[in-house]
Amino acid sequence: MRSLLFLAVLVTYLLDKTEILTYHAILPMIVWGFFVVEMLLRFFPSKLESMGCQKQFARNYEPIGKDIAPTNQSWRRTALVTAVWLALNGVIGALYYAGLFDRGVLILIAIAYSVCDIICILFFCPFQIWFMKNRCCATCRIYNWDFAMMFTPLVFIPSLYTYSLLGCALILLLRWEIAYRSHPERFSTATNKCLDCSRCEEKLCSHKKQLKGFLKKYKSKFFPPRESNR
């Protein structure tokens, strides 16, 4: 669905840039409504959502032991992710103010981020591999940062659509951080049984393992190791 929305906005942008963010256009309303509904669902416990974002709720906490302290990730890793993301979008904002990007490009980037979010879940997540070093999405410290990160480029576009999306995303992020500070035991594999691999129903990591196996297989097929010259 996110991919279809991206393609629809891209085609609209290419055909008529003036329609990309007008209040009488139907497409902006569809995009806005789709993401608002997605974010509102995150505020409540749901069996349809991933454990990655549901671990903040009390119903998804099952203690392992009374005397075990939670072992959550260092704040330095999350600070690094924040700095890198703000720097990246700062460059995008600079290009916008320099006149190299217009509002339509910023909107396309935001929706492209939403597609990349699914890619991170299913196939490859640079935040997991390079920064957070977490085991999987279920244990991800910044899982509910996704909407705030998606809509970061919209901060440069004053509009009811953009600011309402960004505002809702920031409230969702704030609630997540409050839960993390108040109940760190819910976010740790050392204290919460619900985060154990044996309790996982999604098996999202299998997609990433399959992709790694596929790439390894074809890498060895097309790029065989060189024989050492003696």
N, C-alpha and C positions, 0 to 999 in steps of 0.2 A: 504494500500500500504506500509506503514511504517512497519507494522507487517510482511508482506511478505518479505520485504527487510531484516529485522532482521533475519527471519528464513533462508533465502538464505545464508546470511553471516555466520550464525551459522553452517549450514551444511557444507559450504566450509571450515570453520575453523576446524571443527572436522575431515573432510576427508583429508585436505591438508593445513596445517598451512602456508606453504611457498607461497601459492597462494593468501593469504588474501590481500596483498597490492603490487602486482606486476603490472607493467605498461602494460604488454601484456594481462593481465586477463580482461575479459569482465565485470565481476561483479563489481569491483571497479569503472569502468567507468559509469556503470548504476547508482550505488549509488551516485557517485559524481554528475552526471548530474541531477538526480532527486532532490537533495537538492539545487543545484545551481539554477534550475528553480524556485523552491519554494521561495528562497530568493529574486531572481530578481523580482518576482511578487509583493513582499512586498514594493518595492521602488516606486510603482505607485498606484494611486487610482484604486480600482477594486470592482465591485459588488459581485465578487465571494469570496472575503475575509471577515473575520469577522470584525464587527465594533470595536472589541477590538484593532486591529492594524490599522484600517482605520481612527480612530478619529484624527490622527495627521494631516490629510489633510484638507485644507480649505473647500472643498466641503462638508465635513461632520461636519461642524460647523454651528450651528444655535443659535444665541445668545438669551438668555432668557430676559435679561434686560441690560441697559447701566450701571447702578450703582452697579451691583452685582459683587463682587470679587470672583475669583475662589477659591474653598476650596479643594486643592489637598493634597495628603497624605504626611506625614512627611518624610523627607529625612532619618530619623533614621531607619524607617522600611526598606527602600531600602538598606541602608547600612548594616543592619542586614542580609538581604537576601544575599547580596554580600559576607559578611564575612563567613556565613554558607556554601555557595556554594563553595567558594575558599578553605575552610577548608576540605570539603568533597573530592574535587578533588585533594587537596594536599595529602591526605591520599592515594588516588588511585595512584597518581604519585610516592609516596614513595614506594608503593608496586611494582610498575613497575621497579623502579631503584634497588629495593632489589632483583629482579629476580623472584618474585612470580607471576607477571603478565607479559605477553608479548604484542607485538603490536596488535595482534589479539583480545586480551581481551579488550584493550582500545577502539578499533574500535567497538566491540560489545557493550561496555558500552555506547558509544556515540549514537549508533543507538537505543539502549534500552531507552536512554533518550528521543529520538524522539517519541517512542511509549508511554512513560509515559506522554509526553506533551499532547497527545490526551486524555489520561485517566484523566489528570488534567482538561481539557476542558469539558469533558462529565460527569465525575462521581465524582472525589474527587481531590481537589487541596490543598496540604499542605501549599503552599505559600499563598493562599487566606485565609485559616482557621487559620493558626498559626502565620503568619507574617503580611501580607498586610492588612487583615481585610476589603477588598473591597467587594462591593455588588455582583459583577459578573464579567465575563470576559470582558464585554463591558467597564467597568470602571477600569480595571486592569492597574495599573501604570507600571508594568513591562511586559506587554504582548509581546512586541517586543524584549524582552531579550531572548526569547526562543532559537533561533538558536545559539546565543553566549554561552548560557548555555549548549546546546546539545553538541557542539563541543569543550568544554573546555578540555576534556581528550586528544584531538588530538594535543594539544600544546606540548606534550611529544614525538610526532612522526614527525621528520623532513621529509616532503614529499611534492611534488607538490600538490597531492590530498588533503592532510590534511591542509596544510597551506593556500591553496586557499579557502577552505571551511571556515576555521576559520577567514581568512582575510575578506571575504565577510560578514560573520556574524557580525564581529566587526564594519564594515562600516555601516551596517544596524542598529546596536545598537547606533552608534554615531549619525546617522541621527535622530533616535527616540529621543535621549536625547537633541539634538539641538532644535527639534520641541517642546519638553516639556518645555525647558527653554524659548524659544522665544514666544510660544503661550500656556501658561498654561490654558487659558480659554477653549481650545478645549478638555482638558482632565478632566474637572470637571463637575459633574452632576449639580452643582449650576449655571453654565453658559452656558452649551451646551444642547439644547433640544434634539439633536440626541441621547443622552445617556439615555434618559428617558425610562422607562420600556414599556411605551405605543408605543414607536417607534421601539421596538425590533422585528426583524423578525426571529431570530434564535431560541429563547426560549431555549437556552442551559441549563438554570437553571432548566428546567423541568426534565431533566435527573437526576440531582443530587437530586431533591426532590423525584422523584420516587424511587431512590436507597435508600434514607433515610427511606421512607415509607416501602419499602420492608424489609430492615434490622430491622426496629422497629417491624414490624409484626412478623417476624420469630424469633426475639429475645424473644418476649413475649410468642411465641408458644413453643419454646424449652427450654427457661430459664424463667419460670414463677416467679414472685416475691415471695419471701419467706414470709410466714405468721409469724407475730411477736408472740413470745411466751409470754403469760401473766401469 
